[in-house]
Amino acid sequence: MHAHAQTESESVGSPDPLARERGHLAASRAALRAMREDAEALDIRDVTANWVNAAVLERQLDERIKSLADLAHTPLFFGRLDYLHAPGAEQAEGAEGEEFYIGRRHVHDADGDPMVIDWRAPVSQPFYRASKKDPMDIALRRRFGYTGGDLTAYEDEHLSDATEDERTSKLLQQEIERPRVGPMRDIVATIQPEQDEIVRSGLGGSVCVQGGPGTGKTAVGLHRVAYLLYAHRERLARTGTLVIGPNDSFLHYIEQVLPALGELEVRQATVDSLVAHVEVRGTDEAPAALVKGDARMAEVLRRAVRSHVTLPTEPLMVVRGSRRWRIPAYELEEIVSELLARDIRYGAARDALPQRIAHAVLVRMEQSGEAPDDRVQDAVARNAAVKATVKAVWPPVDPAKLVLRLLSDAEFLAEHAEGVLSEEEQRAVLWAKPARSVKSAKWSSADAVLIDEATDLVARTHSLGHVVLDEAQDLSPMQYRAVGRRCTTGSATVLGDLAQGTTPWATRSWDEALGHLGKGDAVVEELTAGFRVPREVIAYASLLLPDIAPGLAEVNSVRESPGSLAVRRVGADELDAACLAACAESLRQEGSIGLIAADARIPALAAALASAGLTYLSPGEETTPDTRLTLVPASLAKGLEYDYVVLDEPSAVVAGEPDARTGLRRLYVALTRAVSGLVVVHAADLPEQLA
């Protein structure tokens, strides 16, 4: 493998490769600009039949113009493939190969010939997958290095040359280790073969990715969305795509990635925002949250919804003109029982009932020699007597009122939870002080999920074409069901790490979780190669694994960086000062710094930073060249990463959780946020696993 870098002066007037590649970059940028200008110049006034079509077309055109933006610090292409033969052609003697530049989006010249190929196109695949063992018809793979937006280096691998050794790419290593300022970067230039397999897996199947810290699982999930949107654009434009993250600061952190991958049309949400049927103002104690999040609650709700149906005991009389039609009680009971047995949504069955009754009336009309048509059936279904029967037999159900009654009325709960929840579990979920109304109730986020389940029992939830669920290990079974409802007709990408589950109901196994999601046939892939966290740091954090996730493979980092871990013991009265000193030390390096501490320690550290005149950000806020330090409560650290991390008092992080296992998992998360270096500062004893 050969690396090349040159200064500007060397490239002037010499036919060297770097000057040629810079020329191709300049020409590609000009071509992209021309594509954008063409789109902006399109006049659609004469081609549309009406204003609705015009509005739709205009929106599509705006999206197109937006997608053609040239992002200054995002290199237009990052690699080049030289094929031995023309792709797709029979590998005939003398069939000339072609070279393709691989980038974030497709760019073509005035004649329509490609100048840059989208990384998702089939012809780009060898950039990620080809190796000495399987060169995939590639003679040369070239990677480009950039400084700012300028092309400053390239590196070649001659895949078909058996004499050249296979080595790790230096540019690849630099790209992975480049200091991160601002929101999450895409890894499109650094996708590894095992990641690429997941990224390009088909739309039909669901995939679950178990990956330790720094294995790139979030990036893999986002790249899979971008790939699926490229390969199945029409279908997903109709059915929709959704990325679900654990909190808003995490979503803000990733929202820049998809546009850089050439994707603008993806919705983002948290599980809480998906099920926001009521305003959440309350919280649950852990025992209540555990029961409310248990999948058995779905059966309690199903029984409670269906309990509203009462079998008819009176016959029905329908008067039409001078004639009366009588439907006996036993026949009405048969109709209702048949609808109950079909197990369709409560609301759909309620809508079908008047039509079924009207049909029974029509049969009698025909027997007496009349010839009624569909309009007569509709009129009978709207008859006042029929409506009254439907209201008495199958009344409407308000999901929030139903859950309110279950949590307030001990008898109602006992009736529907019999044989499902123990008496102790029933007591755990009952409100100590029942709320008067849906509006005044102090709903918790677990209650909102119950209302979502009840809502789905009444009317079907809209399903999307693809859902990505990140940090999935923290969901309760009922939350998995809520997400699963939103992709019953589509597929899912589930991303998580069992060792980072920090809720009392955290996922024990992926098989169990995928069952609740309704995706029991999903393939579980494990990523064990770490690209982000240095080897020393991940090895230190992995000392906790036998206690927090027995049986899970530890991450093997590809990154050797000696001296990346320091553990410092100080006196109790020196703790704040020692943390500030470690932050000041880290600020001398390039990149972002995270000061992570137990939530209870945050006010003291905030005061210390303020009095030392050190400005800092809150999690999710973007770093700037002037402010690169973020003060992070341990409860919000998950999913975030910083070039340098200072971790304050590990034992306080553990003590801040309701039980030891959750505490150690929270500590594992905090220990694995660093990309370049970690300093652990403590006054109290370290947890025994780390000692």
Secondary structure, DSSP 8 states (H G I E B T S, - for coil): -EEEE--HHHHTTS--HHHHHHHHHHHHHHHHHHHHHHHHH---TTT-SSHHHHHHHHHHHHHHHHHT---TTS-SEEEEEEESS-TTS---TT----EEEEESS-EE-TTS-EEEEETTSGGGHHHHH--SS--TTEEEEEEEEEETTEEEEEEEEETT-TTS-----HHHHHHHHS---SS----TTT--HHHHHHHTS-SSS-EEEEE-TTS-HHHHHHHHHHHHHHHTHHHHHHH-EEEEESSHHHHHHHTTHHHHTT----EEEEHHHHT-SS-B-----HHHHHHHTSTHHHHHHHHHHHTT-----S-EEEEETTEEEEE-HHHHHHHHHHHHHTT--HHHHHHHHHHHHHHHHHHHHHHTT----HHHHHHHHT-HHHHHHHHHHS----HHHHHHHHHH-HHHHHHHHTTTS-HHHHHHHS-SS--SSTTTS-B-HHHHHHHHHHHHHHS-----SEEEE-SGGG--HHHHHHHHHTTSSSEEEEEE-GGG--STT--S-HHHHHHHHT-TT-EEEEE-EESSS-HHHHHHHGGGHHHHSTT----EES---TT-EEEEE--GGGHHHHHHHHHHHHHTSSS-EEEEE-GGGHHHHHHHHHHTT---B-TTS---SS--EEEEEGGG-TT--EEEEEEE-HHHHHHTSSSHHHHHHHHHHHHT-EEEEEEEEESS---TTT-
